[in-house]
Every structure is written in C-alpha cells, then in structure tokens.
Amino acid sequence: MRYFPILVTCTIKDFTGLDCPGCGGQRAIDAIIKGKFIAAFYYNQLIYLYLSVIAYIYVLFVESYLLKNKEFVRQFGFTTKFALLFVLAIILFFVIRNV
C-alpha cells in the first residue's frame, strides 16, 4: 500500500505570496519529531518560541482547570507585557522574513 502525504497550503501565502509567521511550521514540527533540531529552526525560526508558549499554556490549563489551582495562574499567568512582546515578535518576524 502506498501512502501519499497530505498537503496543506497556507492561505496567506496563496493569496498574498508572502510567507506568514507560521509558514514552515509543519515541516519544522516534523523535523523536531525526527530529531533534526537545526533543520526545524531552518524551516521556521520561531518554532521553538511557539512550542514554548504552547507548552506554557498547557501548564496553565492543567493547573487552573484540572487541578483548580487559581493561585498558580495569578502568580505565573501571562501578563499584558508578555502578550504584547510575543505579538510584536511575530509581526517583526513576518516583516523580516518577507523583506
């Protein structure tokens, strides 16, 4: 039996021709799973930042909703400053990768 890869295209790239901040993310995740960490960085330079934030959101979810530890969220939750810096990093990455 032969398997064919599922191709998912980027809507932003299809319409504008520009690489979005997530372009290369699928290939980067695939490379990380295969242990090719430098290749993952080559595909999308923010992949490790994205994965870190997703992991932290998961920890916040588990602590607040499953373990009912609201104090953890108050003490270690996202601040407005962090959210703004994260969005700014993504916008800056979008601009730099398309120059």
C-alpha positions in Angstrom: 0.0 0.0 0.0 1.3 3.4 -0.9 0.8 6.5 1.3 0.6 10.0 -0.1 1.4 13.0 2.1 -1.4 15.3 2.9 -0.5 18.8 1.6 -1.9 21.7 3.5 -1.2 25.1 1.9 -1.0 28.4 3.6 -4.0 30.7 2.8 -2.0 33.8 3.4 0.8 32.7 1.0 -1.8 31.6 -1.6 -3.5 35.0 -1.6 -0.6 37.4 -1.0 2.5 35.5 -2.0 4.1 36.4 1.4 5.3 33.9 4.0 3.2 34.1 7.1 4.8 33.6 10.6 3.6 30.0 10.6 4.9 29.0 7.2 7.3 26.1 7.5 5.8 25.2 10.9 4.6 21.7 9.7 8.0 20.9 8.3 9.6 22.2 11.5 7.4 20.0 13.7 8.2 17.0 11.5 11.9 17.8 11.8 11.7 18.0 15.6 9.9 14.7 15.8 12.7 13.2 13.7 15.4 14.8 15.9 16.6 17.3 13.3 16.5 20.4 15.5 18.7 22.6 13.3 16.6 21.8 10.3 13.5 22.7 12.3 15.0 26.1 13.0 15.8 26.5 9.3 12.1 25.9 8.3 10.7 28.3 10.9 12.9 30.4 13.1 10.2 31.0 15.7 9.2 27.3 16.1 10.9 27.0 19.5 9.2 30.1 20.8 5.8 28.9 19.6 6.4 25.5 21.2 7.5 27.0 24.5 4.4 29.3 24.6 2.1 26.3 23.7 3.7 24.2 26.5 3.3 27.0 29.0 -0.4 27.5 28.0 -0.8 23.7 28.6 0.7 24.0 32.1 -1.6 27.0 32.8 -4.6 25.0 31.6 -3.8 21.9 33.7 -3.1 24.0 36.8 -6.2 26.1 36.6 -8.9 23.8 35.2 -7.8 20.3 36.1 -6.1 20.9 39.4 -8.2 24.0 40.3 -5.1 25.9 41.3 -6.1 29.5 40.7 -3.2 30.9 42.7 -0.8 29.5 40.1 -2.5 31.4 37.3 -2.4 34.6 39.4 1.2 34.2 40.1 2.5 32.8 36.8 -0.1 33.7 34.2 0.6 35.7 31.1 1.0 39.4 31.6 -0.1 42.1 29.1 3.5 43.0 28.6 4.4 39.4 27.6 1.5 39.1 25.3 2.4 42.4 23.5 6.1 41.3 23.2 5.0 38.0 21.8 2.7 39.6 19.2 5.5 42.2 18.4 8.0 39.3 17.8 5.6 37.6 15.4 4.9 40.8 13.5 8.6 41.6 13.3 9.4 38.1 12.1 6.7 38.4 9.4 8.2 41.7 8.2 11.8 40.5 8.3 11.2 37.2 6.5 9.4 38.9 3.6 11.9 41.7 3.0 
